[in-house]
Amino acid sequence: MKRSILHEPAFVLHRYDWSESSLILEVLTRHHGRIALVAKGAKRPSSNFRPVLLPLQPLELGFGGDAEIRTLKAAEWTGGHVMPTGEALLSGYYLNELLIRLLARDDPHPQLFDAYAGVVEVLATARADPAQATVQAAALRAFELLLLREVGLLPSLDVQTLTLVPLQTDARYALVPELGLRAAEADEPALAAGLWQGLQAAMRDGAAFPATLRSVAQLPPGANGALRSQLRNLLNYHCGVTSLRTRQLMRELQNL
């Protein structure tokens, strides 16, 4: 039996050509998770879908069908902010690549959807100044943490993973693929126990994204770089790559 969904909060993650006039969309929805939709006629100049189906824009969608790829029936921009630009746009594409690689289809994560909406808003409203760049970076780290937690790839950050022994206050710990959180070696990127515990507490907050964003933003300068390095290694490991495509593109543009 075909099922119709109306007024579903969503974001377009990626779009592919399907025919001369139509598109296949990878979409993140709040109540249905990541799904695939066919937008028939969306490439035609007269299509109402054409100006709406853009990435990093808050949408409400209507769709139906019982096949793996469902049919888009309606799409409306809900307003609030315009598309990010510059480095913020590339950061948004980076988030989209993570979601496509790590989220299974038809697996809802409402809290993760809300976190994604929050970080997209941060990227869209950012300005070109150092303070805003710091907020953007903190928003990306907060989302990476919440994404890893939601898909079951982040260990508890208040105990050592292999032994479940609580962290010692005066010790440093490293987050390592396969081994989880363990005592850090001398020159290894790591965080103090209290910083890991603060991040864990923030992710348990009812408003997880704002709380985690605040916790990341309050990290000491050196800790920010250490957290970024450890999360990047963990994400690359679980994505099965040495570097994500959007990261490579960012580096190439920076070199230019």
DASUL-V213187 format. One record per run of one state. SS is the DSSP state (helix for helix, strand for strand, loop for the rest). FROM is the first residue (numbers start at 1). LEN is the number of residues. If there is no record, write none. Layout:
SS/FROM/LEN
SS/FROM/LEN
//
This chain:
loop/1/3
strand/4/14
loop/18/5
strand/23/7
loop/30/3
strand/33/7
loop/40/15
strand/55/1
loop/56/3
strand/59/6
loop/65/4
strand/69/9
loop/78/8
helix/86/17
loop/103/2
strand/105/1
loop/106/4
helix/110/15
loop/125/5
helix/130/21
loop/151/8
strand/159/1
loop/160/6
strand/166/1
loop/167/5
strand/172/5
loop/177/3
strand/180/4
loop/184/7
strand/191/2
helix/193/11
loop/204/4
helix/208/10
loop/218/3
helix/221/19
loop/240/5
helix/245/11
loop/256/1
//
